[in-house]
């Protein structure tokens, strides 16, 4: 396995579906075309759930509101079915259909697990990449990444051992 580990994650996600959210607090900053939501934030889109302590939602108005990007911070968790990704921060670029997670990243698919510094999920192809790069905290912070990717994969049980 190379320095980037690849796995299928979030395949066939509909990033054009409506985005629903709930939070303890919402602040609409109309002149800046953004919304800041904080406190137990939960965003759902077509079976994909994004949870974090705080999110900033960037949008544009074209007769209706169109979300371009969601920046999440504070124990970020992305789930879809039995697949879960965790990290310090996440950026969901709805136009490019990419979710990038940084800092103490962990990707779980059933009993399989990868850890690293950065995770990029391509929602168009369903392909994800984990690498050891780490920059998910404030300047000078320690994110816990060793610069390497580590993982545990389930191996099917074989009855005939040579």
VEXFI-788953 format. One record per residue: x, y, z of N, C-alpha, C in turn. Coordinates in Angstrom, 3 decimals, decimal comma. Example, Ala and Ser with C-alpha at 12.3 -4.5 7.8 and 13.67 -1.06 7.14 Angstrom:
// residues 2
(node (13,190 -5,690 7,800) (12,300 -4,500 7,800) (13,200 -3,300 7,800))
(node (12,850 -2,250 7,080) (13,670 -1,060 7,140) (12,900 0,030 7,870))
***
This chain:
// residues 162
(node (0,846 -1,177 0,000) (0,000 0,000 0,000) (0,887 1,233 0,000))
(node (0,567 2,213 -0,796) (1,369 3,430 -0,902) (1,074 4,376 0,252))
(node (1,627 5,579 0,195) (1,414 6,551 1,253) (-0,024 7,032 1,323))
(node (-0,777 6,811 0,272) (-2,204 7,135 0,294) (-2,980 5,830 0,224))
(node (-3,865 5,640 1,181) (-4,672 4,431 1,201) (-6,021 4,761 0,584))
(node (-6,516 3,872 -0,270) (-7,760 4,142 -0,974) (-8,850 3,167 -0,554))
(node (-10,083 3,644 -0,492) (-11,217 2,792 -0,166) (-12,481 3,414 -0,743))
(node (-13,467 2,604 -1,044) (-14,761 3,119 -1,487) (-15,499 3,659 -0,273))
(node (-16,007 4,874 -0,335) (-16,715 5,496 0,774) (-17,692 6,502 0,188))
(node (-18,887 6,460 0,626) (-19,917 7,412 0,206) (-20,240 7,311 -1,275))
(node (-20,115 6,145 -1,863) (-20,392 5,965 -3,289) (-21,845 6,312 -3,591))
(node (-22,069 6,923 -4,735) (-23,401 7,263 -5,241) (-24,171 8,235 -4,357))
(node (-23,485 9,143 -3,702) (-24,183 10,136 -2,875) (-24,782 11,224 -3,763))
(node (-26,017 11,614 -3,472) (-26,714 12,661 -4,215) (-26,439 14,012 -3,561))
(node (-25,413 14,710 -4,013) (-25,062 16,002 -3,422) (-25,985 17,133 -3,895))
(node (-26,954 16,815 -4,755) (-27,953 17,805 -5,172) (-29,212 17,759 -4,311))
(node (-29,286 16,801 -3,392) (-30,457 16,668 -2,522) (-30,515 17,841 -1,545))
(node (-31,710 18,118 -1,010) (-31,837 19,201 -0,024) (-30,954 18,941 1,200))
(node (-30,497 20,027 1,819) (-29,678 19,961 3,025) (-30,549 20,406 4,197))
(node (-30,688 19,524 5,193) (-31,463 19,830 6,393) (-30,496 19,945 7,566))
(node (-30,759 20,878 8,486) (-29,866 21,016 9,624) (-30,641 21,323 10,888))
(node (-29,998 21,012 12,024) (-30,508 21,402 13,333) (-29,312 21,781 14,194))
(node (-29,516 22,716 15,108) (-28,435 23,189 15,967) (-29,042 23,928 17,151))
(node (-28,204 24,193 18,150) (-28,660 24,959 19,314) (-28,793 26,437 18,988))
(node (-27,993 26,928 18,024) (-27,999 28,357 17,700) (-27,714 28,554 16,222))
(node (-28,355 29,569 15,638) (-28,112 29,916 14,240) (-27,947 31,432 14,139))
(node (-26,983 31,834 13,328) (-26,755 33,251 13,064) (-26,679 33,426 11,556))
(node (-27,605 34,175 10,985) (-27,618 34,436 9,552) (-26,854 35,727 9,300))
(node (-25,828 35,638 8,453) (-25,022 36,800 8,089) (-25,278 37,084 6,608))
(node (-26,443 37,682 6,337) (-26,928 37,880 4,967) (-25,950 38,654 4,091))
(node (-25,340 39,696 4,623) (-24,428 40,505 3,802) (-23,178 39,725 3,406))
(node (-22,818 38,715 4,188) (-21,641 37,896 3,886) (-22,044 36,594 3,190))
(node (-23,328 36,405 2,941) (-23,844 35,183 2,320) (-23,380 33,932 3,055))
(node (-23,581 33,938 4,373) (-23,247 32,746 5,146) (-24,142 32,641 6,376))
(node (-24,188 31,419 6,880) (-24,924 31,106 8,096) (-23,958 30,390 9,022))
(node (-23,938 30,787 10,288) (-23,110 30,118 11,281) (-24,058 29,394 12,231))
(node (-23,881 28,072 12,332) (-24,686 27,265 13,241) (-23,743 26,655 14,271))
(node (-24,193 26,606 15,523) (-23,322 26,085 16,569) (-24,130 25,331 17,613))
(node (-23,433 24,466 18,316) (-24,052 23,683 19,375) (-24,751 22,455 18,846))
(node (-24,114 21,306 18,947) (-24,719 20,028 18,536) (-25,301 20,103 17,129))
(node (-24,506 20,550 16,188) (-24,977 20,748 14,820) (-25,086 19,399 14,109))
(node (-26,217 19,207 13,447) (-26,451 18,000 12,652) (-26,965 18,440 11,287))
(node (-26,257 18,015 10,221) (-26,673 18,294 8,853) (-26,932 16,959 8,174))
(node (-28,092 16,837 7,517) (-28,446 15,620 6,789) (-28,659 15,968 5,324))
(node (-28,134 15,096 4,455) (-28,363 15,227 3,024) (-28,386 13,831 2,413))
(node (-29,554 13,387 1,994) (-29,712 12,122 1,266) (-29,009 10,944 1,948))
(node (-29,204 10,802 3,248) (-28,609 9,682 3,960) (-27,209 9,923 4,474))
(node (-26,598 11,049 4,136) (-25,289 11,421 4,653) (-25,515 12,373 5,819))
(node (-24,893 12,101 6,960) (-25,048 12,948 8,138) (-23,694 13,518 8,525))
(node (-23,667 14,808 8,779) (-22,468 15,521 9,204) (-22,782 16,151 10,553))
(node (-21,962 15,806 11,569) (-22,156 16,352 12,915) (-20,891 17,076 13,339))
(node (-21,071 18,176 14,068) (-19,925 18,944 14,575) (-20,412 19,930 15,628))
(node (-19,468 20,528 16,330) (-19,807 21,547 17,318) (-20,228 22,851 16,644))
(node (-19,617 23,135 15,463) (-19,883 24,405 14,778) (-19,715 24,228 13,280))
(node (-20,544 24,920 12,510) (-20,426 24,903 11,051) (-20,717 26,289 10,502))
(node (-19,989 26,611 9,440) (-20,265 27,819 8,682) (-20,712 27,380 7,298))
(node (-21,869 27,851 6,877) (-22,462 27,471 5,596) (-22,379 28,672 4,662))
(node (-21,632 28,536 3,573) (-21,511 29,599 2,570) (-22,529 29,327 1,467))
(node (-23,268 30,354 1,078) (-24,303 30,186 0,068) (-24,321 31,370 -0,883))
(node (-25,087 31,211 -1,949) (-25,343 32,331 -2,858) (-26,835 32,353 -3,158))
(node (-27,304 33,528 -3,484) (-28,724 33,677 -3,785) (-28,899 33,875 -5,276))
(node (-29,615 32,941 -5,901) (-29,881 32,998 -7,342) (-31,381 32,854 -7,565))
(node (-32,136 33,614 -6,832) (-33,587 33,430 -6,833) (-33,981 32,507 -5,699))
(node (-33,136 31,538 -5,411) (-33,261 30,692 -4,230) (-31,873 30,607 -3,599))
(node (-31,792 30,021 -2,430) (-30,514 29,882 -1,747) (-29,837 28,601 -2,212))
(node (-28,587 28,709 -2,683) (-27,805 27,546 -3,104) (-26,563 27,460 -2,227))
(node (-26,420 26,333 -1,525) (-25,267 26,134 -0,648) (-24,061 25,729 -1,486))
(node (-22,939 26,420 -1,274) (-21,697 26,119 -1,972) (-20,741 25,289 -1,124))
(node (-20,673 25,604 0,185) (-19,650 24,987 1,018) (-20,090 24,979 2,476))
(node (-19,692 23,911 3,178) (-19,919 23,808 4,616) (-18,567 23,547 5,273))
(node (-18,177 24,423 6,197) (-16,954 24,238 6,985) (-17,382 23,815 8,385))
(node (-16,900 22,657 8,837) (-17,275 22,116 10,138) (-16,047 22,001 11,023))
(node (-16,225 22,247 12,321) (-15,116 22,102 13,267) (-15,643 21,592 14,597))
(node (-14,757 20,922 15,324) (-15,116 20,421 16,643) (-15,707 19,026 16,603))
(node (-14,863 17,998 16,717) (-15,299 16,605 16,736) (-16,240 16,299 15,579))
(node (-15,747 16,445 14,382) (-16,554 16,272 13,176) (-16,739 14,778 12,881))
(node (-17,986 14,394 12,617) (-18,312 13,005 12,280) (-19,185 13,010 11,026))
(node (-18,780 12,236 10,023) (-19,561 12,055 8,800) (-19,968 10,590 8,747))
(node (-21,269 10,329 8,578) (-21,741 8,946 8,504) (-22,677 8,759 7,318))
(node (-22,635 7,548 6,802) (-23,591 7,112 5,798) (-23,679 5,597 5,940))
(node (-24,833 5,111 6,374) (-24,982 3,685 6,622) (-24,000 3,233 7,684))
(node (-23,231 2,178 7,400) (-22,254 1,634 8,348) (-20,878 2,257 8,186))
(node (-20,758 3,307 7,381) (-19,483 3,971 7,137) (-19,402 5,242 7,987))
(node (-18,266 5,439 8,656) (-18,084 6,607 9,517) (-16,693 7,187 9,315))
(node (-16,624 8,509 9,247) (-15,338 9,215 9,191) (-15,339 10,253 10,305))
(node (-14,184 10,400 10,963) (-14,039 11,368 12,044) (-12,793 12,202 11,803))
(node (-12,826 13,446 12,280) (-11,675 14,319 12,180) (-11,878 15,586 12,982))
(node (-10,828 16,411 13,040) (-10,926 17,676 13,772) (-11,764 18,704 13,025))
(node (-11,561 18,789 11,705) (-12,303 19,737 10,876) (-12,685 19,062 9,557))
(node (-13,690 19,616 8,895) (-14,099 19,106 7,581) (-14,561 20,264 6,717))
(node (-14,318 20,115 5,428) (-14,800 21,076 4,431) (-15,585 20,274 3,409))
(node (-16,871 20,588 3,265) (-17,717 19,932 2,280) (-17,952 20,927 1,159))
(node (-17,304 20,705 0,021) (-17,459 21,538 -1,169) (-18,550 20,901 -2,020))
(node (-19,759 21,453 -1,968) (-20,886 20,861 -2,674) (-20,733 20,966 -4,183))
(node (-20,088 22,016 -4,683) (-19,913 22,182 -6,127) (-18,946 21,147 -6,700))
(node (-17,861 20,876 -5,984) (-16,867 19,902 -6,447) (-17,190 18,485 -5,969))
(node (-18,180 18,358 -5,086) (-18,616 17,074 -4,517) (-17,482 16,386 -3,757))
(node (-16,764 17,181 -2,937) (-15,644 16,678 -2,141) (-15,843 17,013 -0,670))
(node (-15,517 16,061 0,194) (-15,420 16,319 1,627) (-13,971 16,056 2,009))
(node (-13,325 17,073 2,591) (-11,952 16,945 3,054) (-11,958 17,066 4,568))
(node (-11,396 16,053 5,231) (-11,303 16,067 6,693) (-9,828 16,141 7,075))
(node (-9,531 16,924 8,118) (-8,147 17,142 8,550) (-8,002 16,904 10,044))
(node (-6,859 16,369 10,435) (-6,519 16,227 11,844) (-7,131 15,028 12,519))
(node (-6,297 14,089 12,957) (-6,758 12,899 13,678) (-7,878 12,176 12,945))
(node (-7,684 11,961 11,670) (-8,709 11,361 10,828) (-8,799 9,858 11,073))
(node (-10,027 9,383 11,141) (-10,286 7,948 11,266) (-11,443 7,593 10,343))
(node (-11,249 6,590 9,505) (-12,263 6,110 8,567) (-12,609 4,678 8,938))
(node (-13,894 4,414 9,203) (-14,358 3,071 9,564) (-15,389 2,597 8,556))
(node (-15,190 1,370 8,072) (-16,155 0,701 7,202) (-16,328 -0,691 7,775))
(node (-17,426 -0,887 8,516) (-17,606 -2,158 9,199) (-16,484 -2,337 10,205))
(node (-15,741 -3,444 10,108) (-14,623 -3,687 11,030) (-13,292 -3,180 10,483))
(node (-13,265 -2,655 9,275) (-12,041 -2,102 8,684) (-11,839 -0,671 9,164))
(node (-10,572 -0,300 9,421) (-10,297 1,039 9,940) (-8,986 1,580 9,381))
(node (-9,006 2,854 8,998) (-7,803 3,576 8,572) (-7,681 4,830 9,423))
(node (-6,438 5,196 9,774) (-6,209 6,451 10,480) (-5,099 7,211 9,775))
(node (-5,159 8,524 9,859) (-4,150 9,356 9,225) (-4,375 10,811 9,560))
(node (-3,772 11,669 8,782) (-3,875 13,102 9,019) (-4,912 13,798 8,169))
(node (-5,169 13,238 6,967) (-6,107 13,892 6,047) (-6,888 12,828 5,287))
(node (-8,167 13,085 5,097) (-9,055 12,204 4,332) (-9,769 13,051 3,296))
(node (-9,738 12,611 2,036) (-10,486 13,280 0,974) (-11,489 12,278 0,421))
(node (-12,781 12,628 0,490) (-13,859 11,780 -0,016) (-14,431 12,414 -1,272))
(node (-14,343 11,721 -2,379) (-14,895 12,180 -3,648) (-16,282 11,564 -3,779))
(node (-17,314 12,377 -3,605) (-18,682 11,869 -3,637) (-19,131 11,524 -5,047))
(node (-18,450 12,049 -6,057) (-18,801 11,723 -7,441) (-18,360 10,299 -7,776))
(node (-17,151 9,925 -7,388) (-16,626 8,602 -7,733) (-16,806 7,584 -6,615))
(node (-17,028 8,058 -5,379) (-17,111 7,161 -4,244) (-15,753 6,745 -3,724))
(node (-14,710 7,359 -4,219) (-13,350 6,996 -3,820) (-12,866 7,928 -2,709))
(node (-12,195 7,320 -1,727) (-11,632 8,089 -0,622) (-10,147 7,827 -0,532))
(node (-9,403 8,822 -0,048) (-7,961 8,701 0,098) (-7,568 9,218 1,474))
(node (-6,789 8,416 2,202) (-6,269 8,822 3,500) (-4,765 8,953 3,363))
(node (-4,212 10,062 3,865) (-2,766 10,184 3,881) (-2,313 10,721 5,226))
(node (-1,015 10,815 5,412) (-0,449 11,202 6,697) (-0,327 12,688 6,918))
(node (-0,650 13,483 5,910) (-0,560 14,937 6,081) (-1,513 15,367 7,173))
(node (-1,104 16,327 7,933) (-1,935 16,758 9,045) (-1,857 18,256 9,223))
(node (-2,997 18,900 9,168) (-3,042 20,345 9,416) (-4,449 20,728 9,821))
(node (-5,016 19,998 10,779) (-6,410 20,224 11,128) (-6,659 20,983 12,392))
(node (-5,682 21,712 12,906) (-5,916 22,459 14,121) (-5,367 23,858 14,017))
(node (-5,486 24,604 15,100) (-4,943 25,954 15,091) (-3,429 25,924 14,956))
(node (-2,818 27,015 14,506) (-1,362 27,047 14,350) (-0,664 26,624 15,636))
(node (0,322 25,744 15,484) (1,083 25,280 16,628) (0,447 24,125 17,375))
(node (-0,742 23,697 16,979) (-1,399 22,607 17,690) (-0,846 21,267 17,232))
(node (-1,024 20,269 18,064) (-0,595 18,922 17,734) (-1,835 18,125 17,377))
(node (-1,852 17,541 16,183) (-3,026 16,802 15,742) (-2,900 15,319 15,983))
(node (-1,744 14,845 16,401) (-1,586 13,444 16,732) (-1,215 12,561 15,557))
(node (-1,046 13,098 14,373) (-0,691 12,279 13,231) (0,810 12,092 13,179))
(node (1,231 10,876 12,912) (2,651 10,580 12,831) (3,191 10,812 11,429))
(node (2,359 11,280 10,517) (2,772 11,450 9,138) (2,609 10,179 8,334))
(node (2,063 9,151 8,955) (1,860 7,867 8,290) (0,397 7,461 8,427))
(node (-0,005 6,574 7,555) (-1,346 6,011 7,599) (-1,240 4,641 8,241))
(node (-2,195 4,311 9,086) (-2,233 2,962 9,651) (-3,642 2,425 9,488))
(node (-3,768 1,117 9,511) (-5,086 0,527 9,313) (-5,176 -0,891 9,820))
(node (-6,405 -1,332 9,958) (-6,729 -2,705 10,318) (-7,810 -3,167 9,367))
(node (-7,580 -4,315 8,718) (-8,539 -4,846 7,761) (-8,936 -6,255 8,163))
(node (-10,198 -6,575 8,019) (-10,703 -7,905 8,306) (-10,280 -8,851 7,192))
(node (-9,832 -10,031 7,587) (-9,420 -11,071 6,632) (-10,428 -12,210 6,735))
(node (-10,942 -12,703 5,602) (-11,892 -13,803 5,674) (-11,247 -15,038 6,309))
(node (-12,007 -15,737 7,123) (-11,499 -16,934 7,783) (-11,394 -18,073 6,761))
(node (-10,242 -18,661 6,712) (-9,974 -19,758 5,787) (-9,953 -21,071 6,570))
(node (-10,588 -22,075 6,034) (-10,630 -23,364 6,720) (-9,453 -24,246 6,376))
(node (-8,916 -24,167 5,178) (-7,778 -24,989 4,754) (-6,496 -24,182 4,833))
(node (-5,712 -24,392 5,855) (-4,432 -23,711 5,994) (-3,336 -24,608 5,419))
(node (-2,417 -24,095 4,609) (-1,352 -24,927 4,033) (-0,345 -25,378 5,065))
***
